[in-house]
Amino acid sequence: MPFDRNLKTVGSRSSWTEIWHLWTVIVPRRSINGQFVVGKVWRRHDGRDWIYKKFTEFDGEEAA
């Protein structure tokens, strides 16, 4: 019987785990001026843990 590599095995990653999405993060500490630290990151789940990447905003006019 030939081995089918296309078969999904138990514990295989779901398709949503391969998608990066933008996530707003609020760090529970205060900045120098007393406000909470807030930022945006790219976030993806690898089936076990969350992976985060730095999100850098850019101006569309500068990219052109």
MOPAC internal coordinates of N, CA, C and O (Angstrom, degrees):
PM7 1SCF
backbone

  N    0.0000 0     0.00 0     0.00 0    0    0    0
  C    1.4600 1     0.00 0     0.00 0    1    0    0
  C    1.5386 1   108.70 1     0.00 0    2    1    0
  O    1.2310 1   119.66 1   -55.74 1    3    2    1
  N    1.3267 1   118.26 1   124.26 1    3    2    1
  C    1.4701 1   120.78 1  -179.51 1    5    3    2
  C    1.5321 1   111.61 1   -72.05 1    6    5    3
  O    1.2310 1   121.36 1   -28.69 1    7    6    5
  N    1.3207 1   115.00 1   151.31 1    7    6    5
  C    1.4621 1   121.75 1   179.77 1    9    7    6
  C    1.5238 1   109.39 1   -85.90 1   10    9    7
  O    1.2310 1   119.96 1   -54.23 1   11   10    9
  N    1.3322 1   117.69 1   125.77 1   11   10    9
  C    1.4619 1   122.52 1  -179.85 1   13   11   10
  C    1.5265 1   108.84 1   -93.02 1   14   13   11
  O    1.2310 1   120.01 1   -70.54 1   15   14   13
  N    1.3376 1   117.59 1   109.46 1   15   14   13
  C    1.4636 1   121.26 1  -179.13 1   17   15   14
  C    1.5273 1   112.32 1   -74.75 1   18   17   15
  O    1.2310 1   119.17 1   164.95 1   19   18   17
  N    1.3057 1   119.18 1   -15.05 1   19   18   17
  C    1.4608 1   122.27 1  -179.13 1   21   19   18
  C    1.5297 1   112.76 1   -83.57 1   22   21   19
  O    1.2310 1   120.50 1   171.94 1   23   22   21
  N    1.3252 1   116.65 1    -8.06 1   23   22   21
  C    1.4582 1   119.75 1   179.09 1   25   23   22
  C    1.5174 1   110.35 1   -68.14 1   26   25   23
  O    1.2310 1   120.96 1   -42.26 1   27   26   25
  N    1.3200 1   115.78 1   137.74 1   27   26   25
  C    1.4665 1   120.07 1   176.65 1   29   27   26
  C    1.5168 1   107.95 1   -80.27 1   30   29   27
  O    1.2310 1   120.84 1   -50.43 1   31   30   29
  N    1.3167 1   116.01 1   129.57 1   31   30   29
  C    1.4542 1   120.31 1   179.07 1   33   31   30
  C    1.5215 1   109.80 1   -95.72 1   34   33   31
  O    1.2310 1   120.86 1   -15.48 1   35   34   33
  N    1.2991 1   115.97 1   164.52 1   35   34   33
  C    1.4552 1   121.00 1   177.63 1   37   35   34
  C    1.5179 1   107.90 1   -65.26 1   38   37   35
  O    1.2310 1   120.41 1   -48.50 1   39   38   37
  N    1.3137 1   116.82 1   131.50 1   39   38   37
  C    1.4512 1   120.89 1   179.46 1   41   39   38
  C    1.5180 1   113.16 1    87.01 1   42   41   39
  O    1.2310 1   119.73 1  -172.36 1   43   42   41
  N    1.3208 1   118.11 1     7.64 1   43   42   41
  C    1.4618 1   118.58 1   177.84 1   45   43   42
  C    1.5212 1   109.69 1   -71.99 1   46   45   43
  O    1.2310 1   121.09 1   -25.79 1   47   46   45
  N    1.3139 1   115.52 1   154.21 1   47   46   45
  C    1.4593 1   120.64 1  -176.38 1   49   47   46
  C    1.5203 1   111.08 1   -72.48 1   50   49   47
  O    1.2310 1   120.71 1   -39.27 1   51   50   49
  N    1.3175 1   116.25 1   140.73 1   51   50   49
  C    1.4546 1   121.59 1   174.91 1   53   51   50
  C    1.5200 1   109.26 1   -74.14 1   54   53   51
  O    1.2310 1   120.39 1   -19.25 1   55   54   53
  N    1.3184 1   116.87 1   160.75 1   55   54   53
  C    1.4599 1   119.59 1  -179.84 1   57   55   54
  C    1.5252 1   111.80 1   -66.01 1   58   57   55
  O    1.2310 1   119.28 1   151.52 1   59   58   57
  N    1.3360 1   118.97 1   -28.48 1   59   58   57
  C    1.4658 1   120.73 1  -178.95 1   61   59   58
  C    1.5184 1   111.57 1   -70.59 1   62   61   59
  O    1.2310 1   119.48 1   161.40 1   63   62   61
  N    1.3280 1   118.61 1   -18.60 1   63   62   61
  C    1.4568 1   119.95 1  -178.92 1   65   63   62
  C    1.5194 1   112.08 1   -73.54 1   66   65   63
  O    1.2310 1   119.56 1   165.67 1   67   66   65
  N    1.3191 1   118.44 1   -14.33 1   67   66   65
  C    1.4544 1   121.77 1  -179.11 1   69   67   66
  C    1.5266 1   112.83 1   -94.81 1   70   69   67
  O    1.2310 1   120.14 1  -176.38 1   71   70   69
  N    1.3207 1   117.35 1     3.62 1   71   70   69
  C    1.4601 1   121.80 1  -175.59 1   73   71   70
  C    1.5261 1   110.27 1  -103.16 1   74   73   71
  O    1.2310 1   120.68 1   -52.07 1   75   74   73
  N    1.3333 1   116.31 1   127.93 1   75   74   73
  C    1.4614 1   121.71 1   174.31 1   77   75   74
  C    1.5205 1   107.87 1   -85.43 1   78   77   75
  O    1.2310 1   119.59 1   -42.11 1   79   78   77
  N    1.3073 1   118.38 1   137.89 1   79   78   77
  C    1.4561 1   122.12 1   175.32 1   81   79   78
  C    1.5134 1   109.65 1  -135.36 1   82   81   79
  O    1.2310 1   121.66 1   -27.17 1   83   82   81
  N    1.3242 1   114.42 1   152.83 1   83   82   81
  C    1.4569 1   121.25 1  -176.90 1   85   83   82
  C    1.5236 1   109.43 1   -79.70 1   86   85   83
  O    1.2310 1   120.42 1   -48.21 1   87   86   85
  N    1.3145 1   116.80 1   131.79 1   87   86   85
  C    1.4536 1   122.33 1  -173.80 1   89   87   86
  C    1.5226 1   108.83 1  -132.01 1   90   89   87
  O    1.2310 1   119.95 1   -46.61 1   91   90   89
  N    1.3234 1   117.70 1   133.39 1   91   90   89
  C    1.4612 1   122.19 1   176.68 1   93   91   90
  C    1.5208 1   108.92 1   -89.95 1   94   93   91
  O    1.2310 1   120.91 1   -50.78 1   95   94   93
  N    1.3223 1   115.86 1   129.22 1   95   94   93
  C    1.4571 1   121.66 1  -176.67 1   97   95   94
  C    1.5199 1   109.34 1  -114.95 1   98   97   95
  O    1.2310 1   120.61 1   -46.83 1   99   98   97
  N    1.3301 1   116.44 1   133.17 1   99   98   97
  C    1.4584 1   122.15 1   173.81 1  101   99   98
  C    1.5215 1   106.61 1  -116.38 1  102  101   99
  O    1.2310 1   120.79 1   -65.81 1  103  102  101
  N    1.3212 1   116.09 1   114.19 1  103  102  101
  C    1.4623 1   121.51 1  -178.71 1  105  103  102
  C    1.5240 1   108.37 1   -84.51 1  106  105  103
  O    1.2310 1   120.04 1   -51.27 1  107  106  105
  N    1.3189 1   117.53 1   128.73 1  107  106  105
  C    1.4755 1   119.37 1  -176.33 1  109  107  106
  C    1.5252 1   113.80 1   -76.21 1  110  109  107
  O    1.2310 1   120.69 1  -124.81 1  111  110  109
  N    1.3080 1   116.28 1    55.19 1  111  110  109
  C    1.4670 1   120.97 1   172.66 1  113  111  110
  C    1.5208 1   107.57 1  -146.47 1  114  113  111
  O    1.2310 1   120.78 1   -17.97 1  115  114  113
  N    1.2701 1   116.12 1   162.03 1  115  114  113
  C    1.4563 1   121.29 1  -176.03 1  117  115  114
  C    1.5188 1   110.73 1   -98.05 1  118  117  115
  O    1.2310 1   121.39 1   -34.15 1  119  118  117
  N    1.3258 1   114.95 1   145.85 1  119  118  117
  C    1.4630 1   119.72 1   175.93 1  121  119  118
  C    1.5325 1   108.84 1   -81.21 1  122  121  119
  O    1.2310 1   120.42 1     3.66 1  123  122  121
  N    1.3143 1   116.81 1  -176.34 1  123  122  121
  C    1.4681 1   121.51 1  -178.62 1  125  123  122
  C    1.5200 1   111.23 1   -60.17 1  126  125  123
  O    1.2310 1   120.30 1   142.43 1  127  126  125
  N    1.3480 1   117.04 1   -37.57 1  127  126  125
  C    1.4672 1   119.61 1  -178.02 1  129  127  126
  C    1.5330 1   112.75 1   -89.14 1  130  129  127
  O    1.2310 1   119.57 1  -170.37 1  131  130  129
  N    1.3481 1   118.42 1     9.63 1  131  130  129
  C    1.4608 1   120.83 1   172.50 1  133  131  130
  C    1.5122 1   115.31 1    92.32 1  134  133  131
  O    1.2310 1   119.26 1  -179.36 1  135  134  133
  N    1.3242 1   119.01 1     0.64 1  135  134  133
  C    1.4611 1   121.28 1   179.78 1  137  135  134
  C    1.5282 1   109.93 1   -94.24 1  138  137  135
  O    1.2310 1   121.12 1   -20.84 1  139  138  137
  N    1.3311 1   115.47 1   159.16 1  139  138  137
  C    1.4616 1   119.75 1   175.81 1  141  139  138
  C    1.5218 1   109.76 1   -68.48 1  142  141  139
  O    1.2310 1   120.43 1   -30.25 1  143  142  141
  N    1.3234 1   116.78 1   149.75 1  143  142  141
  C    1.4556 1   122.10 1   177.42 1  145  143  142
  C    1.5223 1   107.61 1   -85.15 1  146  145  143
  O    1.2310 1   120.45 1   -58.16 1  147  146  145
  N    1.3383 1   116.75 1   121.84 1  147  146  145
  C    1.4594 1   122.54 1  -176.78 1  149  147  146
  C    1.5172 1   108.43 1  -127.79 1  150  149  147
  O    1.2310 1   120.47 1   -37.83 1  151  150  149
  N    1.3243 1   116.71 1   142.17 1  151  150  149
  C    1.4567 1   120.22 1   178.26 1  153  151  150
  C    1.5152 1   110.96 1  -161.56 1  154  153  151
  O    1.2310 1   120.85 1    -4.25 1  155  154  153
  N    1.3195 1   115.98 1   175.75 1  155  154  153
  C    1.4590 1   121.67 1   178.36 1  157  155  154
  C    1.5226 1   109.16 1  -119.69 1  158  157  155
  O    1.2310 1   121.07 1   -37.90 1  159  158  157
  N    1.3363 1   115.55 1   142.10 1  159  158  157
  C    1.4533 1   121.96 1   178.28 1  161  159  158
  C    1.5255 1   108.87 1  -137.53 1  162  161  159
  O    1.2310 1   120.98 1   -20.72 1  163  162  161
  N    1.3288 1   115.73 1   159.28 1  163  162  161
  C    1.4603 1   120.95 1   169.37 1  165  163  162
  C    1.5209 1   106.32 1   -85.91 1  166  165  163
  O    1.2310 1   120.12 1   -42.66 1  167  166  165
  N    1.3354 1   117.37 1   137.34 1  167  166  165
  C    1.4555 1   120.83 1  -177.03 1  169  167  166
  C    1.5235 1   110.02 1  -134.32 1  170  169  167
  O    1.2310 1   120.87 1   -40.68 1  171  170  169
  N    1.3422 1   115.95 1   139.32 1  171  170  169
  C    1.4613 1   121.69 1   178.62 1  173  171  170
  C    1.5247 1   107.96 1  -146.52 1  174  173  171
  O    1.2310 1   120.68 1   -34.36 1  175  174  173
  N    1.3088 1   116.31 1   145.64 1  175  174  173
  C    1.4649 1   120.69 1   177.57 1  177  175  174
  C    1.5179 1   108.53 1  -100.47 1  178  177  175
  O    1.2310 1   120.02 1   -48.34 1  179  178  177
  N    1.3254 1   117.56 1   131.66 1  179  178  177
  C    1.4609 1   120.40 1  -178.36 1  181  179  178
  C    1.5221 1   112.37 1   -97.57 1  182  181  179
  O    1.2310 1   120.24 1  -164.65 1  183  182  181
  N    1.3264 1   117.15 1    15.35 1  183  182  181
  C    1.4483 1   121.53 1  -178.70 1  185  183  182
  C    1.5197 1   111.98 1    96.30 1  186  185  183
  O    1.2310 1   120.78 1   163.66 1  187  186  185
  N    1.3197 1   116.11 1   -16.34 1  187  186  185
  C    1.4610 1   120.75 1  -179.59 1  189  187  186
  C    1.5205 1   111.86 1  -131.35 1  190  189  187
  O    1.2310 1   120.26 1   133.55 1  191  190  189
  N    1.3261 1   117.10 1   -46.45 1  191  190  189
  C    1.4612 1   122.40 1  -177.49 1  193  191  190
  C    1.5204 1   109.92 1  -133.42 1  194  193  191
  O    1.2310 1   121.32 1   -15.39 1  195  194  193
  N    1.3310 1   115.08 1   164.61 1  195  194  193
  C    1.4589 1   120.50 1   173.25 1  197  195  194
  C    1.5178 1   109.06 1   -86.61 1  198  197  195
  O    1.2310 1   120.84 1   -41.99 1  199  198  197
  N    1.3332 1   116.01 1   138.01 1  199  198  197
  C    1.4597 1   122.49 1   177.15 1  201  199  198
  C    1.5243 1   106.60 1  -112.98 1  202  201  199
  O    1.2310 1   120.46 1   -45.91 1  203  202  201
  N    1.3223 1   116.72 1   134.09 1  203  202  201
  C    1.4537 1   121.99 1  -177.89 1  205  203  202
  C    1.5192 1   110.38 1  -118.84 1  206  205  203
  O    1.2310 1   120.92 1   -36.46 1  207  206  205
  N    1.3462 1   115.85 1   143.54 1  207  206  205
  C    1.4624 1   122.48 1   174.30 1  209  207  206
  C    1.5220 1   108.36 1  -128.92 1  210  209  207
  O    1.2310 1   121.18 1   -30.26 1  211  210  209
  N    1.3077 1   115.35 1   149.74 1  211  210  209
  C    1.4558 1   120.84 1   178.87 1  213  211  210
  C    1.5326 1   109.74 1   -67.16 1  214  213  211
  O    1.2310 1   120.63 1   -43.72 1  215  214  213
  N    1.3206 1   116.40 1   136.28 1  215  214  213
  C    1.4600 1   122.27 1   176.19 1  217  215  214
  C    1.5142 1   108.00 1  -105.09 1  218  217  215
  O    1.2310 1   120.90 1   -57.33 1  219  218  217
  N    1.3180 1   115.88 1   122.67 1  219  218  217
  C    1.4588 1   121.51 1   179.10 1  221  219  218
  C    1.5130 1   108.50 1  -114.05 1  222  221  219
  O    1.2310 1   120.79 1   -61.44 1  223  222  221
  N    1.3271 1   116.09 1   118.56 1  223  222  221
  C    1.4577 1   120.43 1   177.24 1  225  223  222
  C    1.5160 1   109.69 1   -77.98 1  226  225  223
  O    1.2310 1   120.64 1   -32.63 1  227  226  225
  N    1.3163 1   116.39 1   147.37 1  227  226  225
  C    1.4473 1   119.89 1   176.77 1  229  227  226
  C    1.5183 1   108.49 1  -138.17 1  230  229  227
  O    1.2310 1   121.40 1   -24.41 1  231  230  229
  N    1.3164 1   114.92 1   155.59 1  231  230  229
  C    1.4423 1   121.22 1   177.84 1  233  231  230
  C    1.5262 1   108.46 1   -85.88 1  234  233  231
  O    1.2310 1   119.96 1   -51.13 1  235  234  233
  N    1.3075 1   117.68 1   128.87 1  235  234  233
  C    1.4594 1   122.14 1  -178.38 1  237  235  234
  C    1.5035 1   113.37 1   -60.12 1  238  237  235
  O    1.2310 1   120.15 1   149.53 1  239  238  237
  N    1.3347 1   117.31 1   -30.47 1  239  238  237
  C    1.4749 1   120.59 1   179.00 1  241  239  238
  C    1.5163 1   111.43 1   -71.05 1  242  241  239
  O    1.2310 1   120.25 1   146.52 1  243  242  241
  N    1.3318 1   117.14 1   -33.48 1  243  242  241
  C    1.4690 1   119.98 1   178.64 1  245  243  242
  C    1.5289 1   111.14 1   -70.24 1  246  245  243
  O    1.2310 1   120.27 1   148.63 1  247  246  245
  N    1.3321 1   117.09 1   -31.37 1  247  246  245
  C    1.4562 1   120.28 1  -178.10 1  249  247  246
  C    1.5162 1   112.02 1   -73.99 1  250  249  247
  O    1.2310 1   119.93 1   156.61 1  251  250  249
  N    1.3115 1   117.74 1   -23.39 1  251  250  249
  C    1.4621 1   121.11 1  -176.04 1  253  251  250
  C    1.5044 1   112.59 1   -79.78 1  254  253  251
  O    1.2310 1   120.10 1   180.00 1  255  254  253

